[in-house]
Amino acid sequence: MERPSDKIIVCRCEEVTLGAVRQWIAEGYHTFDELKRILRVGMGPCQGRGCREIVLREIAAMTGKQMSDIPPGSFRPLTRPVKIGAIADDGGE
Amino acid sequence: MEWTNTADVVVIGAGIQGTAISYYLKRRGVEKVVVLDKSTVCSGATGRCGAGIRAQWGTEMNCRLGLACVEKFEGLSQELGMDIGLNQSGYLMVAYQDKEWEQLQKNVTLQNRLGIASRVVNREEANEICPGLGAPDALGFTFHARDGHADPFLTTFAYHKRGRELGVIYHTGTTVTDIKVANGKVFGVVTDKGHIDAPVVINAAGGHSQFIASMAGVQLPLFSERHEIIITEPVDAGVCPPMLMSFSGNYYIQQRPHGSIIAGCSPAGHPQDYELGTSWQFLQQMTRTMLAVLPRTRGMRIVRQWSGLYNMSPDRQAVLGEADDVTGFFVSVGFSGHGFMFGPVTGEIIADLVVGREPEINVDMLHYRRFQLGELILEPAVV
């Protein structure tokens, strides 16, 4: 059933809507990392800083679990995007 | 999904191998197929890979499998009813050394004989295929337009989704702790959630497959290397149209349809510690390589870095088939960094072997007994 909030974009980097997240949670994908792999949610330049909490909250709501019981998913380097030239030119060996 | 203690087939590993094998088993009418994974679907090597698909190989077996894979991927979105993100814009192979250049040309001769329309291209053509190509020290190039890449996540999830619709049962977050064998036959698995009795058990455990095999008393001469990889922010299409790959240059670089550029290389020292860590050394080596090969990437930002395991075999070719001494125990392992591209074809082959049907490509020579007999078929074309 469509809800007005389905149109809300929860991941601004990859333009993923709440409706898309809900659709895949309903299919049985109950971890942030699985939703990330399917939807690219959290894979953009902000690395999930904007969307992770929202997605975890939605998983909790739809599965009836506590949000603290949902695995937060992996955090990968880099901490913030860095230009290729800036890394390659660094003289440190 | 409710746990039951019996199955016709248990598949260990929910990467591309396990999801594809289980889907093709259902298509062949096998009643109860259960897939186990200690983590989640596509959480291991498949979801961490460079995503390439190619027919440009150096051995006859890999060329045959590679061409079959290209053909398979071309129809896969339709077969599975879900977009798998296929992008066929070719592999441009780059040679820097005399011996390597000789080998690439030999490979093209072999590939052409097997019906693969690869060709040698000169510098001018290479620049047309990849505007912005640097690599001033390159000696030569080969190209095959039907090579390319697909989305490993979407491909694996397409098999997972279709498989489940056909009745494949998945238990993720389930660790296999033992494989039960008696009188030379497999009869089930033990897990941290309980046991499952089954006359067929398939090892599709990627980087951990040698440990799974030893649970069944089968010793495979495999080891797993950590390889690192980076991805940039999305940029305009056309920055790197083909997959750029070099064996001596030690790199592969491609741009996803979505705009991000993915780049990886073979690490110095080949860490075999089963740690999925990341290093500054790789980041620096890889970015320097990118500037030499594709100078226009200088101002693009890297957003993420990660690593995955190559499950290496002694001759860098896959290990497929039923165990000699353990009836019902099948392996689909040792892909040496190329499991994603081969998965859709080998998945069907393994399913055929399990149900006793003759596969379209005979893979007897990929049985692990080749290591005992010393009949290695070394693949020269691996990064």
Boltz contact constraints between the chains, C-beta under 6 A:
constraints:
  - contact:
      token1: [A, 31]
      token2: [B, 40]
      max_distance: 6.0
  - contact:
      token1: [A, 34]
      token2: [B, 40]
      max_distance: 6.0
  - contact:
      token1: [A, 37]
      token2: [B, 42]
      max_distance: 6.0
  - contact:
      token1: [A, 37]
      token2: [B, 47]
      max_distance: 6.0
  - contact:
      token1: [A, 37]
      token2: [B, 153]
      max_distance: 6.0
  - contact:
      token1: [A, 38]
      token2: [B, 157]
      max_distance: 6.0
  - contact:
      token1: [A, 45]
      token2: [B, 233]
      max_distance: 6.0
  - contact:
      token1: [A, 45]
      token2: [B, 303]
      max_distance: 6.0
  - contact:
      token1: [A, 76]
      token2: [B, 304]
      max_distance: 6.0
  - contact:
      token1: [A, 76]
      token2: [B, 306]
      max_distance: 6.0
  - contact:
      token1: [A, 77]
      token2: [B, 278]
      max_distance: 6.0
  - contact:
      token1: [A, 77]
      token2: [B, 305]
      max_distance: 6.0
  - contact:
      token1: [A, 81]
      token2: [B, 233]
      max_distance: 6.0
  - contact:
      token1: [A, 81]
      token2: [B, 301]
      max_distance: 6.0
  - contact:
      token1: [A, 81]
      token2: [B, 303]
      max_distance: 6.0
  - contact:
      token1: [A, 82]
      token2: [B, 302]
      max_distance: 6.0
  - contact:
      token1: [A, 83]
      token2: [B, 299]
      max_distance: 6.0
  - contact:
      token1: [A, 83]
      token2: [B, 301]
      max_distance: 6.0
  - contact:
      token1: [A, 84]
      token2: [B, 287]
      max_distance: 6.0
  - contact:
      token1: [A, 84]
      token2: [B, 290]
      max_distance: 6.0
  - contact:
      token1: [A, 84]
      token2: [B, 297]
      max_distance: 6.0
  - contact:
      token1: [A, 84]
      token2: [B, 298]
      max_distance: 6.0
  - contact:
      token1: [A, 84]
      token2: [B, 300]
      max_distance: 6.0
  - contact:
      token1: [A, 85]
      token2: [B, 298]
      max_distance: 6.0
  - contact:
      token1: [A, 87]
      token2: [B, 283]
      max_distance: 6.0
  - contact:
      token1: [A, 87]
      token2: [B, 287]
      max_distance: 6.0
  - contact:
      token1: [A, 88]
      token2: [B, 287]
      max_distance: 6.0
  - contact:
      token1: [A, 88]
      token2: [B, 288]
      max_distance: 6.0
  - contact:
      token1: [A, 88]
      token2: [B, 291]
      max_distance: 6.0
